[in-house]
Amino acid sequence: MSSAYAQDSGRSQFVLDFDYKQVGPGGGLVVKQVRRVPEPSTSATVTPFLVNGPLEYRTFRGEAGTAFSNHRLKSRLTFETRSMWLTPENLSGGLFSRIELESTDGCSSFSLGGPATELPGATYSFAGGTARHGFSAV
């Protein structure tokens, strides 16, 4: 069957997927359908572009825990990314341009925010394809 496909399509390299059906109990197999499996692209990969769209995250009140723990952990984080091509050179400068945090220490509310690199205890690393941002809310 593959030689017939090669002759009809004019292709010399391809991968085929065969669908079989058993005919009757103890019977033989019948080919129902033959499909060519798409091959991976050989063109150069496209570098993705990151577009800033501020994202806000809040503590969900329905999460597991008690009313006390949900109240104590109540917080809101807003992240803004840098708009950039995702190249190793650009990633060395960090993903986030601004981070805002509103939370409570159990007794009083506080907020913290600003450029991601200027937050207290700000850290950033990019290694092995993984970006890690960190800061201290204390």
N, CA, C and O atoms as a MOPAC input file, in Angstrom:
PM7 MOZYME 1SCF
protein

 N      0.80400 1    -1.18300 1     0.00000 1
 C      0.00000 1     0.00000 1     0.00000 1
 C      0.85300 1     1.25600 1     0.00000 1
 O      0.50500 1     2.23100 1    -0.66500 1
 N      1.96400 1     1.25700 1     0.73000 1
 C      2.79700 1     2.44900 1     0.77200 1
 C      3.44000 1     2.72600 1    -0.58300 1
 O      3.61500 1     3.88700 1    -0.95400 1
 N      3.78700 1     1.69600 1    -1.31400 1
 C      4.37000 1     1.91900 1    -2.64400 1
 C      3.33000 1     2.53300 1    -3.58500 1
 O      3.67400 1     3.36700 1    -4.42200 1
 N      2.06200 1     2.12800 1    -3.45700 1
 C      0.99300 1     2.71200 1    -4.27000 1
 C      0.81300 1     4.18400 1    -3.90900 1
 O      0.60900 1     5.01600 1    -4.79200 1
 N      0.88600 1     4.51300 1    -2.60900 1
 C      0.75200 1     5.90700 1    -2.18300 1
 C      1.91300 1     6.72800 1    -2.74100 1
 O      1.70400 1     7.83600 1    -3.23500 1
 N      3.13500 1     6.19700 1    -2.66700 1
 C      4.30700 1     6.89900 1    -3.18900 1
 C      4.14700 1     7.16900 1    -4.68100 1
 O      4.47300 1     8.25900 1    -5.15100 1
 N      3.65700 1     6.20500 1    -5.41300 1
 C      3.48100 1     6.36800 1    -6.85400 1
 C      2.39700 1     7.41700 1    -7.14800 1
 O      2.58400 1     8.26900 1    -8.01700 1
 N      1.27700 1     7.35800 1    -6.43800 1
 C      0.17200 1     8.29200 1    -6.68200 1
 C      0.50000 1     9.71700 1    -6.23800 1
 O      0.11700 1    10.67500 1    -6.91000 1
 N      1.20200 1     9.86700 1    -5.12000 1
 C      1.46100 1    11.19800 1    -4.56800 1
 C      2.75200 1    11.81600 1    -5.08700 1
 O      2.91000 1    13.03700 1    -5.05000 1
 N      3.66900 1    10.99800 1    -5.56800 1
 C      4.95900 1    11.50200 1    -6.01400 1
 C      5.91100 1    11.79300 1    -4.87000 1
 O      6.97800 1    12.36500 1    -5.09200 1
 N      5.55200 1    11.41200 1    -3.64900 1
 C      6.40500 1    11.62300 1    -2.46900 1
 C      7.28400 1    10.40600 1    -2.24700 1
 O      6.88200 1     9.26800 1    -2.49500 1
 N      8.51000 1    10.67900 1    -1.76800 1
 C      9.40400 1     9.56200 1    -1.46600 1
 C      9.48400 1     9.30600 1     0.04100 1
 O      9.82500 1     8.20300 1     0.46600 1
 N      9.17000 1    10.32400 1     0.84700 1
 C      9.21300 1    10.16500 1     2.29800 1
 C      7.85500 1    10.57600 1     2.86900 1
 O      7.35700 1    11.65900 1     2.56200 1
 N      7.25800 1     9.72200 1     3.69200 1
 C      5.97000 1    10.00300 1     4.29500 1
 C      5.70200 1     8.98400 1     5.38000 1
 O      6.34500 1     7.93700 1     5.44200 1
 N      4.73500 1     9.30500 1     6.24300 1
 C      4.27800 1     8.39300 1     7.28900 1
 C      2.78300 1     8.23100 1     7.08600 1
 O      2.06600 1     9.22200 1     6.95000 1
 N      2.30200 1     6.98600 1     7.06300 1
 C      0.89400 1     6.71200 1     6.85900 1
 C      0.27700 1     6.12300 1     8.11000 1
 O      0.92800 1     5.39100 1     8.85600 1
 N     -0.99200 1     6.45300 1     8.33300 1
 C     -1.76900 1     5.92600 1     9.45000 1
 C     -2.89400 1     5.08300 1     8.86200 1
 O     -3.67200 1     5.56400 1     8.03800 1
 N     -2.97700 1     3.82800 1     9.28600 1
 C     -3.97500 1     2.90600 1     8.75600 1
 C     -5.04700 1     2.63300 1     9.79800 1
 O     -4.72700 1     2.36500 1    10.95600 1
 N     -6.31900 1     2.69600 1     9.40300 1
 C     -7.43900 1     2.29700 1    10.24800 1
 C     -7.93700 1     0.94600 1     9.75300 1
 O     -8.27400 1     0.78800 1     8.57900 1
 N     -7.98000 1    -0.03500 1    10.66800 1
 C     -8.41900 1    -1.38600 1    10.32800 1
 C     -9.75100 1    -1.68200 1    10.99700 1
 O    -10.11800 1    -1.06200 1    11.99600 1
 N    -10.47200 1    -2.65400 1    10.41700 1
 C    -11.69200 1    -3.15800 1    11.03500 1
 C    -11.69100 1    -4.66700 1    10.88500 1
 O    -11.39000 1    -5.19900 1     9.81600 1
 N    -12.03600 1    -5.35800 1    11.98000 1
 C    -12.12300 1    -6.81600 1    11.92100 1
 C    -13.47600 1    -7.19700 1    11.31800 1
 O    -14.52000 1    -6.68100 1    11.71600 1
 N    -13.43200 1    -8.10300 1    10.36000 1
 C    -14.64900 1    -8.54300 1     9.67800 1
 C    -15.12600 1    -9.83400 1    10.32400 1
 O    -14.50300 1   -10.88500 1    10.16800 1
 N    -16.24600 1    -9.74900 1    11.05600 1
 C    -16.83900 1   -10.92700 1    11.69300 1
 C    -15.96700 1   -11.50500 1    12.78700 1
 O    -14.78400 1   -11.17700 1    12.88000 1
 N    -16.54600 1   -12.36800 1    13.62100 1
 C    -15.77400 1   -13.01500 1    14.68600 1
 C    -14.73000 1   -13.95600 1    14.08100 1
 O    -15.04500 1   -14.83700 1    13.28100 1
 N    -13.49300 1   -13.74100 1    14.48500 1
 C    -12.40900 1   -14.58800 1    13.98700 1
 C    -12.05600 1   -14.32000 1    12.54400 1
 O    -11.26600 1   -15.05600 1    11.95300 1
 N    -12.62900 1   -13.27700 1    11.96100 1
 C    -12.38900 1   -12.95800 1    10.55800 1
 C    -11.12300 1   -12.14700 1    10.36100 1
 O    -10.40200 1   -11.83800 1    11.31000 1
 N    -10.87600 1   -11.81700 1     9.12900 1
 C     -9.68800 1   -11.04500 1     8.78000 1
 C     -9.86500 1    -9.56500 1     9.03400 1
 O    -10.90100 1    -9.12200 1     9.52800 1
 N     -8.84700 1    -8.81200 1     8.69200 1
 C     -8.85800 1    -7.36300 1     8.86200 1
 C     -9.06500 1    -6.69600 1     7.50700 1
 O     -8.56000 1    -7.16100 1     6.48500 1
 N     -9.80700 1    -5.61400 1     7.52000 1
 C    -10.03800 1    -4.83700 1     6.31500 1
 C     -9.54700 1    -3.41800 1     6.57900 1
 O     -9.85100 1    -2.84100 1     7.62300 1
 N     -8.79000 1    -2.85200 1     5.64200 1
 C     -8.32900 1    -1.47400 1     5.76800 1
 C     -9.50600 1    -0.56000 1     5.45300 1
 O    -10.07500 1    -0.61400 1     4.36200 1
 N     -9.86700 1     0.28900 1     6.43500 1
 C    -11.00700 1     1.19400 1     6.26500 1
 C    -10.57000 1     2.56700 1     5.75600 1
 O    -11.27300 1     3.18900 1     4.95900 1
 N     -9.41300 1     3.03700 1     6.21400 1
 C     -8.96000 1     4.37200 1     5.83900 1
 C     -7.45300 1     4.45600 1     5.97400 1
 O     -6.86400 1     3.84800 1     6.86800 1
 N     -6.83100 1     5.21600 1     5.07700 1
 C     -5.39400 1     5.47900 1     5.12700 1
 C     -5.21400 1     6.99200 1     5.09100 1
 O     -5.74900 1     7.67000 1     4.21400 1
 N     -4.44900 1     7.51700 1     6.06200 1
 C     -4.19500 1     8.96000 1     6.12300 1
 C     -2.70100 1     9.19700 1     6.21300 1
 O     -1.96800 1     8.44000 1     6.85000 1
 N     -2.25800 1    10.28000 1     5.55100 1
 C     -0.85900 1    10.68300 1     5.69600 1
 C     -0.73900 1    11.49100 1     6.97800 1
 O     -1.52900 1    12.40600 1     7.21100 1
 N      0.23300 1    11.16200 1     7.80600 1
 C      0.47700 1    11.86800 1     9.06700 1
 C      1.28100 1    13.12800 1     8.75500 1
 O      2.32700 1    13.03900 1     8.11100 1
 N      0.81500 1    14.30500 1     9.19800 1
 C      1.57300 1    15.54000 1     8.93300 1
 C      2.96500 1    15.45500 1     9.53100 1
 O      3.16300 1    14.92600 1    10.62500 1
 N      3.91900 1    15.98600 1     8.79200 1
 C      5.30600 1    15.97500 1     9.24500 1
 C      5.63500 1    17.29300 1     9.92900 1
 O      5.02100 1    18.31600 1     9.62600 1
 N      6.58900 1    17.28500 1    10.84100 1
 C      6.98100 1    18.53500 1    11.49800 1
 C      7.49200 1    19.53500 1    10.45700 1
 O      8.07700 1    19.15200 1     9.44400 1
 N      7.26400 1    20.80700 1    10.72300 1
 C      7.69600 1    21.86400 1     9.81400 1
 C      9.21800 1    21.91200 1     9.76700 1
 O      9.89100 1    21.74000 1    10.78300 1
 N      9.73900 1    22.14600 1     8.58600 1
 C     11.19100 1    22.28600 1     8.43000 1
 C     11.58200 1    23.75000 1     8.33000 1
 O     12.76800 1    24.07100 1     8.25200 1
 N     10.58800 1    24.65000 1     8.33300 1
 C     10.89500 1    26.08100 1     8.27100 1
 C     11.38400 1    26.56400 1     9.63500 1
 O     11.16800 1    25.92000 1    10.66200 1
 N     12.04000 1    27.70200 1     9.60800 1
 C     12.56600 1    28.26700 1    10.85400 1
 C     11.40700 1    28.55400 1    11.80900 1
 O     10.32400 1    28.95100 1    11.37900 1
 N     11.64300 1    28.35100 1    13.10400 1
 C     10.58600 1    28.60400 1    14.08100 1
 C     10.37000 1    30.11100 1    14.22700 1
 O     11.29400 1    30.90300 1    14.04100 1
 N      9.15800 1    30.48700 1    14.55700 1
 C      8.80600 1    31.88500 1    14.74100 1
 C      9.02300 1    32.24600 1    16.20600 1
 O      8.56700 1    31.53300 1    17.10000 1
 N      9.70500 1    33.33200 1    16.44500 1
 C      9.92400 1    33.78500 1    17.81600 1
 C      8.63400 1    34.41300 1    18.33100 1
 O      8.12000 1    35.34600 1    17.71500 1
 N      8.09900 1    33.91600 1    19.45300 1
 C      6.85700 1    34.48200 1    19.99200 1
 C      7.06200 1    35.90400 1    20.51000 1
 O      8.15700 1    36.28100 1    20.92500 1
 N      5.98100 1    36.68100 1    20.47400 1
 C      5.99100 1    38.04800 1    20.98500 1
 C      5.04600 1    38.12700 1    22.17600 1
 O      3.89800 1    37.69200 1    22.08400 1
 N      5.51100 1    38.67400 1    23.28500 1
 C      4.71300 1    38.82800 1    24.49900 1
 C      4.08300 1    40.22100 1    24.49700 1
 O      4.79000 1    41.22500 1    24.40800 1
 N      2.75100 1    40.27900 1    24.59500 1
 C      2.03000 1    41.54500 1    24.61300 1
 C      1.49700 1    41.77900 1    26.02200 1
 O      0.86600 1    40.90300 1    26.61400 1
 N      1.75900 1    42.96300 1    26.54500 1
 C      1.31100 1    43.27500 1    27.90000 1
 C     -0.21200 1    43.32800 1    27.95800 1
 O     -0.85500 1    44.01500 1    27.16300 1
 N     -0.75600 1    42.62000 1    28.87500 1
 C     -2.17800 1    42.67400 1    29.20700 1
 C     -2.24700 1    42.44500 1    30.70100 1
 O     -2.14700 1    41.29900 1    31.14000 1
 N     -2.41400 1    43.48900 1    31.50300 1
 C     -2.38200 1    43.31600 1    32.95500 1
 C     -3.31600 1    42.19600 1    33.41100 1
 O     -4.46300 1    42.11500 1    32.97200 1
 N     -2.81700 1    41.34000 1    34.29000 1
 C     -3.59200 1    40.23500 1    34.84700 1
 C     -3.73400 1    40.43500 1    36.33900 1
 O     -2.76600 1    40.75800 1    37.02900 1
 N     -4.95500 1    40.24000 1    36.83900 1
 C     -5.21300 1    40.40000 1    38.26500 1
 C     -5.60900 1    39.04600 1    38.85100 1
 O     -6.44600 1    38.33700 1    38.29200 1
 N     -5.00100 1    38.70200 1    39.97300 1
 C     -5.30300 1    37.46200 1    40.68100 1
 C     -5.77100 1    37.81800 1    42.08500 1
 O     -5.18500 1    38.67400 1    42.74700 1
 N     -6.84100 1    37.14800 1    42.53400 1
 C     -7.38300 1    37.36700 1    43.87900 1
 C     -7.54200 1    36.02900 1    44.58500 1
 O     -7.67400 1    34.98800 1    43.94200 1
 N     -7.52700 1    36.06800 1    45.90600 1
 C     -7.81200 1    34.86700 1    46.68000 1
 C     -9.27900 1    34.52400 1    46.48100 1
 O    -10.15400 1    35.37100 1    46.65900 1
 N     -9.54100 1    33.28600 1    46.11300 1
 C    -10.91300 1    32.82200 1    45.90400 1
 C    -11.47900 1    32.41700 1    47.25800 1
 O    -10.90500 1    31.56700 1    47.93800 1
 N    -12.59000 1    33.01100 1    47.65600 1
 C    -13.16000 1    32.75200 1    48.99200 1
 C    -13.67400 1    31.33700 1    49.14800 1
 O    -13.85200 1    30.88000 1    50.27700 1
 N    -13.92000 1    30.62500 1    48.05900 1
 C    -14.44400 1    29.27500 1    48.15400 1
 C    -13.37300 1    28.20600 1    48.23900 1
 O    -13.69000 1    27.01700 1    48.26100 1
 N    -12.10100 1    28.61000 1    48.28900 1
 C    -11.03500 1    27.61800 1    48.36900 1
 C    -11.07400 1    26.90400 1    49.70800 1
 O    -11.65300 1    27.38900 1    50.68000 1
 N    -10.44700 1    25.74800 1    49.73300 1
 C    -10.41600 1    24.95800 1    50.96600 1
 C     -9.81000 1    25.78300 1    52.09400 1
 O     -8.86500 1    26.54300 1    51.88200 1
 N    -10.34000 1    25.63400 1    53.24300 1
 C     -9.84300 1    26.35600 1    54.40500 1
 C    -11.00300 1    26.85500 1    55.24600 1
 O    -12.17100 1    26.60800 1    54.94600 1
 N    -10.65200 1    27.55500 1    56.29000 1
 C    -11.66700 1    28.09500 1    57.19300 1
 C    -11.92100 1    29.56200 1    56.85500 1
 O    -11.17900 1    30.16500 1    56.08000 1
 N    -12.95800 1    30.12200 1    57.43500 1
 C    -13.25100 1    31.54300 1    57.23500 1
 C    -12.08100 1    32.38900 1    57.71900 1
 O    -11.76000 1    33.41200 1    57.11300 1
 N    -11.43900 1    31.96600 1    58.81500 1
 C    -10.29900 1    32.70900 1    59.35000 1
 C     -9.13200 1    32.70200 1    58.36500 1
 O     -8.54900 1    33.74800 1    58.08200 1
 N     -8.79400 1    31.52100 1    57.84400 1
 C     -7.64200 1    31.45100 1    56.93300 1
 C     -7.93600 1    32.17700 1    55.62700 1
 O     -7.04900 1    32.83200 1    55.08000 1
 N     -9.17100 1    32.07700 1    55.10900 1
 C     -9.50400 1    32.79800 1    53.87900 1
 C     -9.42900 1    34.30600 1    54.08200 1
 O     -8.99200 1    35.03000 1    53.18800 1
 N     -9.85400 1    34.79000 1    55.26100 1
 C     -9.77700 1    36.22200 1    55.54400 1
 C     -8.32300 1    36.65300 1    55.72300 1
 O     -7.90700 1    37.69400 1    55.21400 1
 N     -7.57000 1    35.85700 1    56.44000 1
 C     -6.17000 1    36.19100 1    56.72900 1
 C     -5.33500 1    36.21900 1    55.45700 1
 O     -4.40200 1    37.01600 1    55.35200 1
 N     -5.65500 1    35.35700 1    54.48300 1
 C     -4.86700 1    35.26200 1    53.25500 1
 C     -5.43900 1    36.10900 1    52.12100 1
 O     -4.95800 1    36.03200 1    50.99100 1
 N     -6.45300 1    36.91200 1    52.40900 1
 C     -7.07900 1    37.71900 1    51.37500 1
 C     -6.02600 1    38.63100 1    50.74300 1
 O     -5.34400 1    39.38300 1    51.44000 1
 N     -5.90200 1    38.55400 1    49.41100 1
 C     -4.92300 1    39.38400 1    48.72500 1
 C     -5.28900 1    39.53200 1    47.25300 1
 O     -6.11100 1    38.78900 1    46.71800 1
 N     -4.65400 1    40.51200 1    46.61800 1
 C     -4.84300 1    40.74900 1    45.19400 1
 C     -3.48000 1    41.08200 1    44.59600 1
 O     -2.76700 1    41.94900 1    45.10000 1
 N     -3.12400 1    40.38600 1    43.51800 1
 C     -1.86500 1    40.60600 1    42.80200 1
 C     -2.18700 1    41.03800 1    41.38200 1
 O     -3.04800 1    40.44200 1    40.73500 1
 N     -1.51300 1    42.05700 1    40.89200 1
 C     -1.65300 1    42.48300 1    39.50600 1
 C     -0.27400 1    42.46000 1    38.86700 1
 O      0.68100 1    43.03100 1    39.39400 1
 N     -0.18700 1    41.79000 1    37.72500 1
 C      1.06700 1    41.67400 1    36.98700 1
 C      0.94500 1    42.38200 1    35.64600 1
 O     -0.06600 1    42.24100 1    34.95800 1
 N      1.96400 1    43.13900 1    35.27300 1
 C      2.07000 1    43.70000 1    33.93400 1
 C      3.37100 1    43.20100 1    33.33500 1
 O      4.42800 1    43.30700 1    33.95600 1
 N      3.29300 1    42.65700 1    32.12800 1
 C      4.48500 1    42.13300 1    31.47100 1
 C      5.12100 1    43.20200 1    30.59400 1
 O      4.51400 1    44.23300 1    30.30500 1
 N      6.32400 1    42.94400 1    30.18700 1
 C      6.97900 1    43.78400 1    29.18700 1
 C      6.49100 1    43.30200 1    27.81900 1
 O      6.35400 1    42.09600 1    27.61400 1
 N      6.23000 1    44.19700 1    26.89500 1
 C      5.90900 1    43.81100 1    25.52200 1
 C      7.23600 1    43.63400 1    24.80200 1
 O      8.00000 1    44.58700 1    24.65200 1
 N      7.51200 1    42.39700 1    24.35100 1
 C      8.83400 1    42.11300 1    23.78100 1
 C      8.82500 1    40.79700 1    23.02300 1
 O      7.94200 1    39.96000 1    23.20800 1
 N      9.82200 1    40.63000 1    22.16900 1
 C     10.06900 1    39.32800 1    21.54300 1
 C     10.68300 1    38.43600 1    22.61300 1
 O     11.52300 1    38.89300 1    23.38900 1
 N     10.27600 1    37.16800 1    22.66400 1
 C     10.78500 1    36.25500 1    23.69400 1
 C     12.08900 1    35.60800 1    23.23400 1
 O     12.13900 1    34.42300 1    22.90800 1
 N     13.12800 1    36.41600 1    23.22000 1
 C     14.47000 1    35.95000 1    22.88000 1
 C     15.26700 1    35.83100 1    24.17500 1
 O     14.93100 1    36.47700 1    25.16800 1
 N     16.31500 1    35.01400 1    24.17600 1
 C     17.12900 1    34.90200 1    25.40600 1
 C     17.65800 1    36.26100 1    25.88200 1
 O     17.74500 1    36.50500 1    27.08600 1
 N     18.00700 1    37.14000 1    24.94500 1
 C     18.52200 1    38.45600 1    25.33000 1
 C     17.44900 1    39.26000 1    26.06300 1
 O     17.72600 1    39.85600 1    27.10400 1
 N     16.21900 1    39.28000 1    25.52400 1
 C     15.13900 1    40.02400 1    26.17800 1
 C     14.72400 1    39.37600 1    27.48800 1
 O     14.40700 1    40.07600 1    28.45000 1
 N     14.72000 1    38.03900 1    27.53900 1
 C     14.31800 1    37.34600 1    28.76200 1
 C     15.31200 1    37.55400 1    29.89600 1
 O     14.96300 1    37.38800 1    31.06400 1
 N     16.54700 1    37.91700 1    29.56100 1
 C     17.52800 1    38.15800 1    30.62500 1
 C     17.15300 1    39.38600 1    31.45000 1
 O     17.65700 1    39.55300 1    32.56100 1
 N     16.27200 1    40.25400 1    30.92500 1
 C     15.84200 1    41.44400 1    31.65200 1
 C     14.55800 1    41.26000 1    32.44000 1
 O     14.10200 1    42.20000 1    33.09100 1
 N     13.96200 1    40.07600 1    32.39900 1
 C     12.74400 1    39.81800 1    33.16600 1
 C     11.49100 1    39.88000 1    32.31400 1
 O     11.47500 1    40.49100 1    31.24600 1
 N     10.43900 1    39.23800 1    32.80500 1
 C      9.15700 1    39.19800 1    32.10400 1
 C      8.24200 1    40.35000 1    32.50500 1
 O      7.51100 1    40.88500 1    31.67200 1
 N      8.28400 1    40.73100 1    33.78000 1
 C      7.31900 1    41.68800 1    34.31100 1
 C      7.89500 1    43.09200 1    34.36100 1
 O      9.05400 1    43.29400 1    34.72300 1
 N      7.05900 1    44.06200 1    33.98900 1
 C      7.48000 1    45.45900 1    34.10200 1
 C      6.99500 1    46.04800 1    35.42300 1
 O      7.65100 1    46.91700 1    35.99600 1
 N      5.84200 1    45.57300 1    35.90700 1
 C      5.25400 1    46.13300 1    37.12800 1
 C      4.47500 1    45.05000 1    37.86700 1
 O      3.82200 1    44.21300 1    37.24300 1
 N      4.54300 1    45.06800 1    39.19000 1
 C      3.79500 1    44.13800 1    40.03700 1
 C      3.16300 1    44.94300 1    41.16500 1
 O      3.82800 1    45.76100 1    41.80100 1
 N      1.89300 1    44.71000 1    41.40800 1
 C      1.17300 1    45.36700 1    42.50600 1
 C      0.60200 1    44.29400 1    43.42200 1
 O      0.02300 1    43.31900 1    42.94400 1
 N      0.75700 1    44.46100 1    44.72800 1
 C      0.23700 1    43.52700 1    45.72500 1
 C     -0.56700 1    44.30200 1    46.76100 1
 O     -0.09100 1    45.28700 1    47.32500 1
 N     -1.79300 1    43.84200 1    47.00200 1
 C     -2.61500 1    44.35300 1    48.10300 1
 C     -2.94500 1    43.16000 1    48.96900 1
 O     -3.47400 1    42.16200 1    48.47900 1
 N     -2.63500 1    43.25200 1    50.26800 1
 C     -2.84700 1    42.10700 1    51.14900 1
 C     -3.04800 1    42.59500 1    52.57900 1
 O     -3.21000 1    43.78600 1    52.84400 1
 N     -3.03100 1    41.63300 1    53.47700 1
 C     -3.16600 1    41.94200 1    54.90200 1
 C     -2.14900 1    41.12100 1    55.67700 1
 O     -1.78800 1    40.01600 1    55.27300 1
 N     -1.69400 1    41.66500 1    56.78100 1
 C     -0.77000 1    40.92100 1    57.63800 1
 C     -1.51800 1    40.24400 1    58.77500 1
 O     -0.90400 1    39.75600 1    59.72300 1
 N     -2.84900 1    40.21400 1    58.68000 1
 C     -3.68000 1    39.62100 1    59.72000 1
 C     -4.38700 1    40.67100 1    60.54400 1
 O     -5.47600 1    40.42700 1    61.06400 1
 N     -3.77500 1    41.84500 1    60.66900 1
 C     -4.38000 1    42.92600 1    61.45600 1
 C     -4.68500 1    44.15400 1    60.60600 1
 O     -5.72200 1    44.79300 1    60.78200 1
 N     -3.79500 1    44.47700 1    59.69900 1
 C     -3.99100 1    45.67900 1    58.88600 1
 C     -3.64500 1    45.38900 1    57.42900 1
 O     -2.90600 1    44.45500 1    57.11500 1
 N     -4.19900 1    46.21400 1    56.55800 1
 C     -3.95200 1    46.05500 1    55.12500 1
 C     -2.66800 1    46.76800 1    54.73600 1
 O     -2.25800 1    47.72900 1    55.38700 1
 N     -2.04200 1    46.29600 1    53.67600 1
 C     -0.87200 1    46.98200 1    53.13200 1
 C     -0.86400 1    46.78000 1    51.62800 1
 O     -1.49800 1    45.86300 1    51.10600 1
 N     -0.14600 1    47.63500 1    50.95000 1
 C      0.03300 1    47.48400 1    49.51200 1
 C      1.49600 1    47.71800 1    49.17800 1
 O      2.21400 1    48.44600 1    49.86300 1
 N      1.89500 1    47.08400 1    48.12300 1
 C      3.28300 1    47.12400 1    47.68200 1
 C      3.24200 1    47.07200 1    46.17100 1
 O      2.48400 1    46.28600 1    45.60400 1
 N      4.02900 1    47.88000 1    45.51300 1
 C      4.00800 1    47.83100 1    44.06700 1
 C      5.07300 1    48.69700 1    43.45500 1
 O      5.70300 1    49.52100 1    44.11800 1
 N      5.25600 1    48.48800 1    42.16600 1
 C      6.22400 1    49.27100 1    41.42000 1
 C      6.87800 1    48.41200 1    40.36400 1
 O      6.44300 1    47.29100 1    40.09900 1
 N      7.93100 1    48.94600 1    39.76200 1
 C      8.66600 1    48.16000 1    38.77800 1
 C      9.17000 1    46.86700 1    39.42100 1
 O      9.65300 1    46.87400 1    40.55300 1
 N      9.05500 1    45.77400 1    38.69600 1
 C      9.39500 1    44.45700 1    39.26000 1
 C     10.82600 1    44.39800 1    39.77800 1
 O     11.09600 1    43.70200 1    40.75700 1
 N     11.74900 1    45.11600 1    39.14000 1
 C     13.15700 1    45.06800 1    39.56300 1
 C     13.43500 1    45.90800 1    40.79300 1
 O     14.50700 1    45.79500 1    41.38600 1
 N     12.46800 1    46.76700 1    41.19600 1
 C     12.69300 1    47.65300 1    42.34000 1
 C     11.92200 1    47.24700 1    43.58600 1
 O     11.96200 1    47.96400 1    44.58500 1
 N     11.22900 1    46.13500 1    43.55700 1
 C     10.49600 1    45.66700 1    44.72800 1
 C     11.48900 1    45.16800 1    45.77900 1
 O     12.59400 1    44.75900 1    45.42300 1
 N     11.12500 1    45.19100 1    47.06600 1
 C     12.04000 1    44.73200 1    48.12100 1
 C     12.47200 1    43.27800 1    47.88600 1
 O     11.63700 1    42.40400 1    47.64900 1
 N     13.75600 1    43.03900 1    47.95400 1
 C     14.29400 1    41.69000 1    47.78300 1
 C     14.05900 1    41.11900 1    46.40200 1
 O     13.98600 1    39.90000 1    46.24500 1
 N     13.93700 1    41.98300 1    45.38000 1
 C     13.64600 1    41.51100 1    44.01800 1
 C     14.75600 1    40.61200 1    43.49300 1
 O     15.93800 1    40.94400 1    43.58200 1
 N     14.35900 1    39.47400 1    42.94600 1
 C     15.29500 1    38.55400 1    42.31100 1
 C     14.71000 1    38.11900 1    40.98100 1
 O     13.49200 1    38.09000 1    40.80500 1
 N     15.58700 1    37.78100 1    40.04700 1
 C     15.15700 1    37.25900 1    38.75400 1
 C     16.26400 1    36.38800 1    38.20200 1
 O     17.44600 1    36.71700 1    38.29900 1
 N     15.85500 1    35.25500 1    37.61300 1
 C     16.82400 1    34.41000 1    36.91900 1
 C     16.14000 1    33.76400 1    35.72700 1
 O     14.93900 1    33.49600 1    35.74800 1
 N     16.92300 1    33.52000 1    34.69600 1
 C     16.44200 1    32.81200 1    33.51200 1
 C     17.51100 1    31.80000 1    33.14900 1
 O     18.60300 1    32.16000 1    32.70900 1
 N     17.18000 1    30.51900 1    33.34000 1
 C     18.13300 1    29.45600 1    33.04400 1
 C     17.37400 1    28.21300 1    32.61400 1
 O     16.32900 1    27.89200 1    33.17900 1
 N     17.88600 1    27.52800 1    31.63900 1
 C     17.27000 1    26.28100 1    31.18400 1
 C     15.85200 1    26.46500 1    30.68000 1
 O     15.03800 1    25.54600 1    30.77700 1
 N     15.53900 1    27.65400 1    30.13600 1
 C     14.20500 1    27.90900 1    29.61400 1
 C     13.17600 1    28.26200 1    30.67500 1
 O     11.99100 1    28.38100 1    30.36700 1
 N     13.61300 1    28.43400 1    31.93200 1
 C     12.68900 1    28.75700 1    33.02200 1
 C     13.01800 1    30.13100 1    33.59200 1
 O     14.15900 1    30.40400 1    33.96500 1
 N     11.99700 1    30.99800 1    33.65400 1
 C     12.15800 1    32.33100 1    34.24700 1
 C     11.60600 1    32.29200 1    35.66500 1
 O     10.53400 1    31.73500 1    35.90200 1
 N     12.34200 1    32.88800 1    36.61600 1
 C     11.90100 1    32.93200 1    38.01500 1
 C     12.01800 1    34.36200 1    38.53600 1
 O     13.10000 1    34.94600 1    38.57400 1
 N     10.86200 1    34.90600 1    38.93600 1
 C     10.81200 1    36.22800 1    39.56100 1
 C     10.54000 1    36.01600 1    41.04000 1
 O      9.84900 1    35.06700 1    41.41100 1
 N     11.06800 1    36.87700 1    41.88400 1
 C     10.78100 1    36.80000 1    43.30700 1
 C     10.90300 1    38.17300 1    43.94800 1
 O     11.63200 1    39.03900 1    43.46300 1
 N     10.18300 1    38.35700 1    45.03400 1
 C     10.31900 1    39.57200 1    45.83800 1
 C      9.80100 1    39.26700 1    47.23500 1
 O      9.16700 1    38.23500 1    47.45600 1
 N     10.06900 1    40.15700 1    48.17200 1
 C      9.63300 1    39.99100 1    49.55500 1
 C      8.55600 1    41.01300 1    49.86100 1
 O      8.70700 1    42.19400 1    49.55100 1
 N      7.47400 1    40.56400 1    50.46800 1
 C      6.37900 1    41.48000 1    50.82200 1
 C      6.54200 1    42.05200 1    52.21600 1
 O      5.64400 1    42.72900 1    52.71600 1
 N      7.67800 1    41.79000 1    52.85000 1
 C      7.89800 1    42.24100 1    54.22600 1
 C      8.46600 1    43.63400 1    54.23200 1
 O      8.72100 1    44.19100 1    55.30000 1

